[in-house]
């Protein structure tokens, strides 16, 4: 795992990558808000796993204290708060099936528990979107989570996220 970038650096990196592909039905402001929602969802899932906090507690914390407020000395850009909640609640509600979909794409000797907590959060959020948000092009979902992985990890982990989510997407299509 590399040294994590600042929140603003992660958002800037995602915005730059997003110029290459975009959800056609969203404005640039809506796309950026959705990117921030994805980043926040990964952070929330990570926090829930490490602190053992419930979904309602963490969502309330983000809505009340994190969005539109200072985090680590920086102001988080506007987030699509509804999409953030959909991701977090969707992952928690479907975690057994989501984990099974991810496990199907891991090497036979790997278990979810062996993955880094942040990597698990990335994969779970991405897998949920690929399985449940069919209106969002799968390439966009995969690219967004690969870019998030690049913000937190080395290239090897980003390639792993790409391969795993691509497999989950293919499986979801049947």
C-alpha positions as CSV (number, residue, x, y, z in Angstrom):
1,X,0.0,0.0,0.0
2,X,1.4,3.4,-0.9
3,X,1.1,6.5,1.2
4,X,-2.5,7.7,0.7
5,X,-3.0,11.0,-1.1
6,X,-4.9,13.9,0.3
7,X,-8.7,13.9,-0.3
8,X,-8.4,16.8,-2.7
9,X,-5.6,15.0,-4.6
10,X,-7.7,11.9,-4.9
11,X,-10.7,13.9,-6.2
12,X,-8.5,15.8,-8.7
13,X,-7.0,12.5,-9.9
14,X,-10.5,11.1,-10.4
15,X,-11.7,14.2,-12.1
16,X,-8.8,14.0,-14.6
17,X,-9.5,10.3,-15.3
18,X,-13.2,11.1,-15.7
19,X,-12.5,13.4,-18.6
20,X,-11.6,10.2,-20.6
21,X,-15.1,8.7,-20.0
22,X,-18.3,10.1,-18.6
23,X,-21.8,9.1,-17.8
24,X,-23.5,10.7,-20.7
25,X,-26.8,11.5,-18.9
26,X,-25.1,13.5,-16.1
27,X,-23.7,17.0,-16.2
28,X,-20.0,17.5,-15.2
29,X,-21.1,18.7,-11.8
30,X,-23.3,15.6,-11.3
31,X,-20.5,13.3,-12.4
32,X,-18.1,14.9,-9.9
33,X,-20.7,14.6,-7.2
34,X,-21.1,10.9,-8.0
35,X,-17.3,10.4,-7.9
36,X,-17.2,12.0,-4.5
37,X,-20.1,9.8,-3.4
38,X,-18.1,6.7,-4.5
39,X,-15.0,7.9,-2.6
40,X,-17.1,8.6,0.5
41,X,-18.8,5.2,0.3
42,X,-15.4,3.4,0.2
43,X,-14.4,5.5,3.3
44,X,-17.7,4.7,5.1
45,X,-17.4,1.0,4.4
46,X,-13.8,1.0,5.6
47,X,-14.8,2.9,8.7
48,X,-17.7,0.6,9.4
49,X,-15.4,-2.5,9.1
50,X,-12.7,-1.1,11.4
51,X,-14.8,0.6,14.0
52,X,-17.7,-1.8,13.9
53,X,-20.2,1.0,13.6
54,X,-23.6,0.5,12.1
55,X,-24.8,1.7,8.7
56,X,-27.1,4.4,10.0
57,X,-24.5,5.8,12.4
58,X,-21.9,6.1,9.6
59,X,-24.3,7.5,7.1
60,X,-25.5,10.1,9.6
61,X,-21.9,11.0,10.4
62,X,-21.1,11.6,6.7
63,X,-24.2,13.5,6.0
64,X,-23.9,15.7,9.1
65,X,-20.2,16.2,9.6
66,X,-18.2,15.2,6.5
67,X,-20.0,16.4,3.4
68,X,-19.6,20.2,2.8
69,X,-17.2,20.3,5.8
70,X,-13.5,20.3,6.5
71,X,-11.9,16.8,6.4
72,X,-8.2,16.5,7.2
73,X,-7.9,20.3,6.6
74,X,-9.6,20.2,3.2
75,X,-13.2,20.8,2.1
76,X,-14.7,17.8,0.5
77,X,-16.4,18.6,-2.9
78,X,-20.1,18.4,-3.2
79,X,-21.3,14.8,-3.1
80,X,-24.3,13.0,-4.5
81,X,-25.5,12.1,-1.0
82,X,-28.4,9.9,-2.2
83,X,-26.0,7.9,-4.4
84,X,-23.6,7.6,-1.4
85,X,-26.4,6.2,0.7
86,X,-27.5,3.8,-2.0
87,X,-24.0,2.4,-2.3
88,X,-23.4,2.0,1.4
89,X,-26.8,0.6,2.2
90,X,-26.7,-1.6,-0.9
91,X,-23.3,-3.1,0.0
92,X,-24.4,-3.8,3.6
93,X,-27.8,-5.2,2.6
94,X,-26.3,-7.5,0.0
95,X,-22.9,-8.2,1.4
96,X,-23.1,-11.9,1.4
97,X,-23.9,-12.1,-2.3
98,X,-21.4,-9.3,-3.1
99,X,-18.7,-11.1,-1.2
100,X,-19.5,-14.3,-3.0
101,X,-19.3,-12.5,-6.4
102,X,-15.9,-11.1,-5.5
103,X,-14.6,-14.4,-4.0
104,X,-15.5,-16.1,-7.3
105,X,-12.9,-13.8,-8.9
106,X,-10.1,-14.3,-6.4
107,X,-7.4,-17.0,-6.8
108,X,-8.5,-20.3,-5.3
109,X,-6.1,-19.9,-2.3
110,X,-7.3,-16.3,-1.4
111,X,-10.0,-15.3,1.0
112,X,-11.7,-11.9,1.4
113,X,-10.2,-11.7,4.9
114,X,-6.7,-11.7,3.4
115,X,-7.4,-8.5,1.4
116,X,-6.6,-5.1,2.8
117,X,-9.7,-3.4,4.4
118,X,-9.6,-0.5,1.9
119,X,-9.3,-2.9,-1.0
120,X,-12.3,-4.9,0.3
121,X,-14.3,-1.7,0.6
122,X,-13.4,-0.7,-3.0
123,X,-14.3,-4.1,-4.4
124,X,-17.6,-4.3,-2.5
125,X,-18.7,-0.8,-3.6
126,X,-17.7,-1.5,-7.2
127,X,-19.3,-5.0,-7.2
128,X,-22.6,-3.6,-5.8
129,X,-22.7,-0.9,-8.6
130,X,-22.0,-3.4,-11.3
131,X,-24.7,-5.8,-10.0
132,X,-27.4,-3.3,-9.1
133,X,-26.9,-0.1,-11.1
134,X,-27.4,-1.4,-14.6
135,X,-28.1,2.1,-15.9
136,X,-24.4,3.1,-15.2
137,X,-22.1,1.8,-17.9
138,X,-19.9,-0.9,-16.5
139,X,-16.7,0.7,-18.0
140,X,-17.4,3.8,-15.9
141,X,-17.9,1.9,-12.7
142,X,-14.8,-0.1,-13.2
143,X,-12.7,2.9,-14.2
144,X,-13.8,4.9,-11.2
145,X,-12.9,2.2,-8.7
146,X,-9.6,1.5,-10.5
147,X,-8.8,5.2,-10.2
148,X,-9.7,5.1,-6.5
149,X,-7.4,2.1,-6.1
150,X,-4.6,4.0,-7.8
151,X,-5.1,6.8,-5.2
152,X,-4.5,4.4,-2.3
153,X,-2.4,1.6,-3.7
154,X,0.3,0.7,-6.2
155,X,-0.4,-0.3,-9.8
156,X,-0.5,-4.0,-8.9
157,X,-3.6,-3.5,-6.7
158,X,-5.2,-1.2,-9.3
159,X,-4.8,-4.0,-11.9
160,X,-6.2,-6.5,-9.4
161,X,-9.3,-4.2,-8.9
162,X,-9.7,-3.9,-12.6
163,X,-9.6,-7.7,-13.2
164,X,-11.8,-8.5,-10.3
165,X,-14.5,-6.0,-11.1
166,X,-14.4,-6.9,-14.8
167,X,-15.0,-10.5,-13.8
168,X,-17.9,-9.5,-11.5
169,X,-19.4,-7.4,-14.3
170,X,-19.2,-10.4,-16.7
171,X,-20.8,-12.7,-14.1
172,X,-23.5,-10.2,-13.4
173,X,-24.4,-10.1,-17.1
174,X,-24.9,-13.8,-17.0
